Amino acid sequence: MRYLMVLLLSTLILTANSTKDDVTKQAIVKIYTTSKIPNYQVPWSSAMQRSTGSGSIIEGGFILTNAHVVADQAFIEVQRYGQRKRYVAEVYAVSHQADLALLRVKEKSFFTGVTPLTFGTLPEVEQKIVVYGYPMGGSTLSATIGVVSRIEHHVYAHSGESFLAIQVDAAVNPGNSGGPALSNGKIVGVVMQVITKSQNIGYLVPVSMVQHFIDDMKDGKYDGFADLGLGTQKLENPTLRRYYGLEDNVTGKLIDKVVYNSSLRGILKEGDILTAVDGHKVEDDGTSAFREHEYTNFYYYVDKHQMGDKVILDVIRDKKKMKVDALLQYEADDMYLVKTTRYDRMPTYFIYGGYVFSPLTRNLILSSNRNRLTLSYLASQWQEKKKKEIVVLLKVLASDLTRGNNDFAMWPIEKINGETFVDFKDFYKKMQETKEKYIVLEDKDGVKVIIDKAEARAKQSEILKKYNIEFDKSSDLRGNKAVCPK
C-alpha cells in the first residue's frame, strides 16, 4: 500500500509539472521575418532576406522578442506553439539600444487559450534556467536547461552599446534569439547572442532591462537609456591617486571629459572625481556593487532610471566633497561623433557628378575594411559644438569626369572650399549653395579632391544612367526631381 501511495504521489507531481510546462509552451512563439537589408556600400540598393526567431506572449497582448529579430523588417508573421497557422504581426515598439521589441497581432484569435508569461527578478549566479525557442536543427519548439554563469555589463552586438547582461551555459543557437529564459516559470531574461567557437556561452537581456523598456513605452514613446556625457578614467594607478590627493579609503573615477552638450556641462569639471551614483560607491576600476560580492559598471545605477529622471552623483573637487543632480536627457547618439548602429531606415547619401557622399555611421564602418583604423578612431570621439558628424566620400563612380580619383573611398572630409561644417546636413547645404566654380574638398592632411561644378551638373544624368541609379540622393534629401545640387 505504501508503495502504491508513493507511486500515486509521484504521478500527480509529474502530471502537475507536465500541465505547467504545457501552459508555458503555449506562450512561446516562432517569428518569421522578411527584411529589407540596406547596402551601405551601395546606399541606393538593398536586398531581401528571410529569417526566423523566437518570442513569448506577455501581458497586454504583446509578443516580446529581440530587436535584431525584426530589424529592417518589411513583413512579419508569427506562429504559436502546436499550431500551423501563421498570423500577421507588426512592430509596436523597439529598442535597438537594448535589443528588445514588442510585437502586436491584430487577430484576437491568436491569443485564445494562452496564459501570458510573467516576469521574475534578476536571477542569482548558479540559478537554474530553461531557454525556450526555435533554434536551427529542427522546426519544433526546443527547450535547453542551464544555469546562470555570471552577471555583468557586456557589449550588445546589435547596438554596440554596453549594458547589464546575463551569461548562461544553456545551449543557445541561431533562431533562439528573442526566446524567453525562465526560472520558476517566470521570465528572467531574453536570449540575445552567443559567443561563437565557445562551449555554451550565451547571453540574455536581463529582466531589469526588459522592464525598463516596457515602462519606457507606456506613454507610447521610446526615450531610451541615458548617457551622462562624461569621459572617465580609472583611478587604479597609485601615482595618479597621489597626484589628486586621494586618501586610501576613497575610490572613484577621474572625469577627464565633459561633452559640450552634456547636461552636466558647466556643473562638473575635468579633474573632478566621481565617487558614487545614487549613494552607491564607485570603485577605482569603474564598477559598483549591485549585490553583495557582485560588481558591474557603475552605469548600472544610471540605467535603472528613465530618461528625464535625475541621478545623484557624489563628486570630489579639489579635495572637497559635493553632490550633484544629473538630469538624464541624452542618449549615446547625442554624444558621439559617429552614430551607433542604425536600423529600420535606408542610408543617407547623395551623388555629385559621380562622387558619392554619406555620413559616417557604424554600419558603414562595419561594411568595409577600407580605412578601418582611421574611421574606428573617429567612432570613439566625442561631438564638439562645431563638429557633430563626420562626412565621407564613400566612393567615386568611374567616368571621364572622375578619372584619377577612383581610388578615393571611405575618405573623411574635413573642409569644403576652406570651411569646416557641423554635420552632413550642413555639408550638403554648403555643396548646394556654393558660388565658386570649383568645389574643393580637403581632408585633415590637406589632400584635395576638386570638382568642376558645371561639368558635374552636365555629366550627372549620364553617370546615373550608366550605373542604373534611379535617384541621385536618398529619400530623406530629395524633392520631386533627381538633379545635381546647384
Secondary structure as GFF3:
##gff-version 3
##sequence-region A 1 486
A	DSSP	alpha_helix	2	26	.	.	.	ID=ss1
A	DSSP	beta_strand	28	38	.	.	.	ID=ss2
A	DSSP	beta_strand	46	58	.	.	.	ID=ss3
A	DSSP	beta_strand	62	65	.	.	.	ID=ss4
A	DSSP	alpha_helix	67	70	.	.	.	ID=ss5
A	DSSP	beta_strand	73	80	.	.	.	ID=ss6
A	DSSP	beta_strand	87	95	.	.	.	ID=ss7
A	DSSP	beta_strand	100	105	.	.	.	ID=ss8
A	DSSP	three_ten_helix	108	111	.	.	.	ID=ss9
A	DSSP	beta_strand	128	133	.	.	.	ID=ss10
A	DSSP	beta_strand	142	155	.	.	.	ID=ss11
A	DSSP	beta_strand	162	168	.	.	.	ID=ss12
A	DSSP	beta_strand	180	183	.	.	.	ID=ss13
A	DSSP	beta_strand	186	194	.	.	.	ID=ss14
A	DSSP	beta_strand	202	206	.	.	.	ID=ss15
A	DSSP	alpha_helix	207	216	.	.	.	ID=ss16
A	DSSP	three_ten_helix	217	219	.	.	.	ID=ss17
A	DSSP	beta_strand	230	234	.	.	.	ID=ss18
A	DSSP	alpha_helix	238	243	.	.	.	ID=ss19
A	DSSP	beta_strand	253	258	.	.	.	ID=ss20
A	DSSP	beta_strand	273	277	.	.	.	ID=ss21
A	DSSP	beta_strand	280	281	.	.	.	ID=ss22
A	DSSP	beta_strand	287	291	.	.	.	ID=ss23
A	DSSP	beta_strand	294	297	.	.	.	ID=ss24
A	DSSP	alpha_helix	300	303	.	.	.	ID=ss25
A	DSSP	beta_strand	310	317	.	.	.	ID=ss26
A	DSSP	beta_strand	320	327	.	.	.	ID=ss27
A	DSSP	three_ten_helix	332	334	.	.	.	ID=ss28
A	DSSP	beta_strand	350	352	.	.	.	ID=ss29
A	DSSP	beta_strand	355	359	.	.	.	ID=ss30
A	DSSP	alpha_helix	362	366	.	.	.	ID=ss31
A	DSSP	alpha_helix	372	379	.	.	.	ID=ss32
A	DSSP	beta_strand	391	396	.	.	.	ID=ss33
A	DSSP	beta_strand	411	413	.	.	.	ID=ss34
A	DSSP	beta_strand	415	416	.	.	.	ID=ss35
A	DSSP	alpha_helix	424	433	.	.	.	ID=ss36
A	DSSP	beta_strand	438	442	.	.	.	ID=ss37
A	DSSP	beta_strand	448	452	.	.	.	ID=ss38
A	DSSP	alpha_helix	453	466	.	.	.	ID=ss39
###
